Amino acid sequence: MRLTDQPYRVLLELIAVLRRTCHPTLSPSWNEIHCQGCPRRRGNLNLTRVARQVQDTERRLASQIDAVAALTLLQRDLFARINPAIVEAYLDRLAAAQLLSAQPTAAGPGFRRLSVTTGTLPVTLGGGVEAHVATSGEAVREATTIDTTGLVTLGPGEPGFTDLIRLADHALAEDVHRSGAAEDPTSLTPYDLYAFEATLTESDGKRASVWATLVKVDNSGNARAVRWETLANLVPTGHAGTAPHPARQAAASAAAVAIAGDTVEEHRRVRTDWFAQARKDLTNLPITLTDNIDNRDERIGLRRHLQAQTAERLDQLEKLVQVQLTEPKLVGRLRVLPAATPEIAAEADSEWVAMRHVQKHLEGEGWTVEDVHTEGRGYDLDARRHSQIRHVEVKGVAGNAASDGIRMTGNEVLIATQHRKAYWLYVVDQCTDGNGRFFGAYEDPATLFSTDMTGHAIFRVPGSSLKNAPGSNT
């Protein structure tokens, strides 16, 4: 049963009981129209009004339940939204690990040909040595001129994607256990990454899902959660991994436990708030639905019957509030070495100037601006104006952006791909004077510059592309 189905059954049952209180052998429509001589005529003639009340209550409950469902299914909803970015990035990583080949096809963006040289692909991908996949449902819908027979949609919620993860887990389990090393071209200092996993149970233990978090620990032992998209910043290295550092690993474990506790607390808070309103709405229903029955004994009898049904349903719904999370288990560790160039370090100084410039620029246009650059969201500023939202990534250039261009990290590109038109790139150049010059604002840069970007973990956008693109201020 879906989460949103549960409170509605009691509403349907209440209506059904009301209908049966008058001539149960007759159809509902006959009862409503022809029961003129029945002492309960008024109650039945008001069934239409009651039904409307139930629908209104159902809408209110639905909005509250949606909040719980959104929290409970956050991972699934997020994966569905970022398709195809996460799928294509994952396929590219599997190809880099030589587990399979994932070549683009003549069908265009969103389509790949998967193949293996040893063994076979999972049954969900045909069970052979080759499969044609679409990395998003949108690509399939727009493919009106190609034959899609045998095409597999490879969304993160699809069985084929899950089986690819199992395939990689089996093939790379030994490497993950031994740990290893990678380089981060965006970082000036080394750090460790720790992946933790746990099981989230709800509905009195009847539903379970995987919970995971990624923790970054610097050499000083400072640990914090980071988004999984930060892995897109990493590139292979020829250096070997290191043995676990006891203090940093302990800091990571403590952080994972704290993050798990915050997750459970947030789940319970949202569910408790929802259930308090649901209890109020459902508790009032028996009175609302029987208020117009004239016969006192029948009104009280039916009300008690409905109250018993409501109490039973509320008991079931209350179990949704109970959420448990097992102790996080360490499943992987990676030593990350710094690979940032002096050029990257210089850009950091320019971006402080640029962020102040862009914040004032947006506020001058009537936007409310929040600085979120330390929160690891993949952008620097959140800007809101009425119903409009912009996730703003700011790039500062010491010299002339038309000649120097800008760089975006793999994490930023992946986040930009997720948010599309809600993601904006603002460029400020000539930052060495402490004020900077507004160079341009670019909507959906991942799409706008998709053919111009070059690189891997660091993607360069040429100055000529910035100058000639829509949004340039030059």
N, C-alpha and C positions, 0 to 999 in steps of 0.2 A: 504494500500500500504506500502511495506517495505521501509525503509529509502533509501536503495540502489537502488530502482527501479526508483525513480523520475527523475534523470537526464538522464536516458537511454531512456525514452520515447521520448524525444525530438530528440535524435540521430536517433531513428528508424523512426520518422516522417520525419526527414530531408532526409533520404535515400529514403523513400517512395515518397516524393515530387519530388526528382530528377528522380526517375524512371518514374513517371507519365509525366514528361516533354517531353517524346518521345513516341508516339504511345500508349496512355494509355490503349487501348483495348487489347494490346498484353502482353504476359507474360514477366517478367523481363529478363529471360534467352534469349528469342527471341530478345528483344530489344538490349541486349548486343552483340549478335552475328550477327544479320541480318540487323541492322540499318545502312548499309553502305552508303545509299544515303541521309540520313537525315542530314541537316545542323548542327544538334547537335551531330553528330556521335562521335566527339572527347570526348565530355563530358560523353557520355554513355559508351564509351569504357574504360573510366578511372574510372568507378564505382567500379571496383575491388580495385584499388588503394585507392579511397576515403573510401571504406569500411574498408580497413586496417587502414587508418588514424583514422577513427571513433573508431575502436577497440582499437587503441593505446590510444586515448583520454579517452575511457571508462575505460581502465585499470588504467590510472592516477587518474581519478575521483574516481574509486573504492577504491584505496589506501587511498585517502583523506577521503572519506565517511566512510571507515572502522574505521578511527580514531574517528570520531564523534560517530559512532554507538557503538564503544567500550566504550566511555565515557558515552553515554546515557544509555546503557544497562549493566553498570558495575556490578550492583547488581546481575542481572540475570546470567551474565557470571561467576561471582565469585561463585555463588551458584552451578552452573553446574559443576564447576571445583572441588569444595571441596566435592562433593558427593562421597562417602557416609558418610564422617566424620560428617558433620553437621546434617545429617538426624539421624544417630544412636545416636549421643549425645542428640539430641532433644527427641528422643523416650525414651531414658534412663531417661531424666528429667521428662517426662510425667508419666513414670512408677513410679518414685520416689514420684511424687505428687499424686499417686494413682488414676490417671484419666483413666489409662488403663494398660494392661499387654503387654510387648513387648519382647517375649521370642525368643532366637535363635532357629533355626530348624535344622533338620538333613541334610538339603540341603547344609549347610556350611556357611561360612562368607558371609555377604551381604543379608541374608534372615532372616526375622522375622515373628513371628505369633502374630498379634495384637488381643486382646480380651478385652471385657468390661463386667462387672458384672451387671451394671445398664444402662438402655437405649440401644441404638444401635450406631454403627459406622456411619460416614457420608455415604451418598449414593455413593459417589465417591470411597468409600472403600467397596462397596457391600451392605451397609445398614443393615447388620446383626450384630451379636455379636462377630464375628470372621473374620479375613481377613489375608491372606498370602501376604506379601509384599517383594519386593526386594529394597534394599536401593541404588542400582546403576544399570545403564544399563549395565555396564561391567560385573556385577555378572550374569545377565541374559544371556548375550552373551556367557559367559564361561560355563553356566549350560547346557551342551549338553547331560547329562545322567539323567536329572530329568524332570518330567512332570511340565510344567509351565502353564498349563490350570488354569485360574482363578487368576493367579498371578498379583498383581498390582505393577507397578514400582512407587516407592515413592520418586521421586526427588523433590528438593525444588521448581522447576517450575511447578510441577504437581498439578492438582486440589485437589488431595487427601491430599497433604501436606498443602495446603492453608486451607482446611477444618479442618485439625487437629489443626492448629493455631487458627481458629475461635472457635473450641471446647474448647481449653485451655483458650482462651480469655473470653469466656462466663463463664466457670467454676471458673476461678481464678480472675475475674474482681474485686470482692470485696476485695480480699486479696491484689491485686496490688494497689488499691485505698487507702487502710489503711496503706500501706507500711509494711515493716517488717525488718528482720535482717538476715544476713548470716555471715559466717566466711571465712577469706582468709588465708589459711596456708602459703601463700607466702609473706604476708605483716607483717611488724613490727609495723605499725601504723594504726589507724582506718580511714575510709573515707566514703563518700556517693557516690552512683551511681544514676544518673538521666537519664531517657530515654525520648527523645523528638521525635516528629513526625511532618511531614509537607507534603504538596502536591506539587510536582514538575510538572509544566505544560510547554508544548512546542508546536511548530507548531501552533502558534496563538491560543493557548488554546485548540487545538483539541486532544491533548494527555496528559494524566495525569498519574503519578505514585507516589508511596509512598516513601518519603525520611525519613530516621531516623538516629539518632546519639546517642551515649552513652557518657555521660560526667562524669568524676571522679573529685570530690572535696575533698581535704583533710581538716583537722581541721583548717588549717590556711586560708582557703578560696581560695587556688590555684585551678583553674579549667582548665581541659584540656580534649580533646576528647581521648577516648581509643577505641580499637577494641572490637567488640562484642565477639570475642573469649576469652576475659579476664573473661567472666562469667564462663568459664570452670574451673577457679581457685577456685570458691566458693563452700562451703559445708554448709549443714544446721547447725543451732545452736539452742540451747534451750533458748537463750536470746530473749527478746521482742524487737520490733522495737522502734524507738524514734519518737517524734513529729518533723515536719519539722523545720530546722534551717533557719530562715529568710535570714541571710547573705549568707550562703552557697547555698541556693536555688537561691538567686538573682545572685550569681556568676555563677551558672550553667546555668541559663537562658541567661545571657549575653554571656557566651561562646557558647551556642547553636546558638544564633543570629549571632555571628561572624563566626561560622563554616558554617552556611547556606549561609552567604554572600560570603565566600570563594568558596563554591560549585558553586553558580551561576556565579561568576566571572570566574572560571575555565571553566565551560560549555561554556560561551559566548566567551571566548578567543579562545578555540579550534574551535568552530563553525565559528567564524569570520575569523580565519586564513584559514579554509577550504573553506569558501564561497568566499574569495578573489581570491583563485586559481581557483575555479569552475567558477566564473564570467569571469575570463580571458580566460579559455579554451572554454567555451560555446560562448562567444562573438566572438571569432575568427572562430568558425565553419562555419557560413554562408559565410564568405569570402573564407575559405579553400575549401568548397564544391562547390562553383560556379566559382572558378577562371579559369577553363578551358572551360567555355561556351563562344564560339566565338561571338555570337550575343549579342551586347552591351545591347540593350533594354531588351532582355530576361534575360541576366545575372543580370542586375540591378533589374528587376522586381522580379525575383526569390529570389535574395539576400534580398530584402526588406521584402518579405514574410517570409523568414526564420528568419530574424532578429526580426520580430514581434513575431514569435513563441518562439524564444529564450528568448526574453524579458519577455514574459508571464511566461515561466518556471523559469527564474531567480527570478521573483517576488515571485513565490511559494517557491523556495528554500530559499530566504532571510528570510522567516518567521521562518525557522528552527533555525535561530540565536537567536530568542527571547525566553528566558527561564525565567520563574518566579517561585518563591518559596514562599509559604505562611509562615506566622510567625510560628516558631516552637512551638509546644504545648507539655507541660509536660504530659506524660502518665504513668510514673512510677518512684518510688523512693525506694532506698534500703540502709539501714545502714549496713556497712560492718565492722566487728570487726576483729582485728588482731589475728592471730593464729599461727604465725611463731614461731618455736622453737629456742633456742640458737644455735642449730646446723645450722639452716638456716642462722642466722646472721654471723656465722663463715665462711660459704661458700661464703658470699658476699665479704669478704676480699680476699679470695683465688681467686675469679673470676677476680679481677683486675690484679693480677699477671698472671693468665691464659690468659686473653685477650691480654696482651702485648706479651706474649710468642707466641700465635697462630698468631697474626698479623705479627710478624717477621718471623715466620715459613712459612707462606703463601707467603709473599713478597720474601722470599728467593727462592721460587719455581716459581717465575715469575707472581704471582697474584697481581692485583691492589685491595687494601683492603679499604673499607669504614666502619667506626664505626657507627652503627645504633642502638646501644643498648638502647638509650634513646627514641627511636621513637615508641616503643610499637609494633614492628613488629612480636615479637615471636622468634626472633633470634638476635644475637649480631653484626655480621659482614656480609657485602656483599662483596664477592670476585669475581672478573672477570678476565678471562684470555682468550683473543681472543673471541671466541663465547661461552665459558664455563661460567657458573654462579653457584656459590655456596652460599646458605644462611646458614651461619655458626652459630650454637649455641655452646657457649664455656662453659665448666664446669671445675671449679677448685676444686681440692681436697687437703686439707691440708696435709693429710697423704698419704697412699698407695691406689690408686684406685682399685687395684686388690682385696683388702679386704674390703674397705669402700663402693665401688660402687658410683653411682651418682644419683641425683634426677632431674626429669623434671616436670615442672608444667603442669597442664591441658591445659593451653593456648599453651605452647610450643609443647605438643603432638598433639594438634589439628592443629597447623600451620604446623608441620612436616608431618602430614597426608595429608594436602593440597598439599604441594610441593613435597612430595615423594623423588625422586632421586636428586632433586636440593637442598634438605635440608641435611646438614651434621652436625654431632655431633663431636666436638673436645674436648678431655679430657686431661687435664694437672694435674698431681698430684705432691706431695711434694712441695706445694706452700709456705710453711712456710719459706723457705730459700730465698724468694724474687725473685727467678728465675723460679722455677718449672721444671718439667720433662715432655716432650711430651709422653703421654701414648698411644694415638690412635686417628684415624679419621674414623668416621663411616658414611657411606652413607645410607640415608633413615632409620634413627633409629626407626621410628614408626613401620616400617615393620620388621626390623632386630631384634628388641627386643620385638615384640608384645606379644610373649608368656612368656616373662620373667618379664615384668613390673607388679608391684603390687601397689595398692593404688587407690585413687580417684582423689582429686585435686592435690595431689603430688604423682608422680609415681616414684618408686624406681627401678633402674636397678642394679642388683647384680654385684659385682666386678668380680665374676667368669665368668659372661656372657660377660662383657667387655673384659676380658683377652682372651677369647677363640673365640671371634667374628672376622670376616674379618675386617681388618683395625687396629687391635691392634698392637702396636709397641713393645710389650714385648715378 
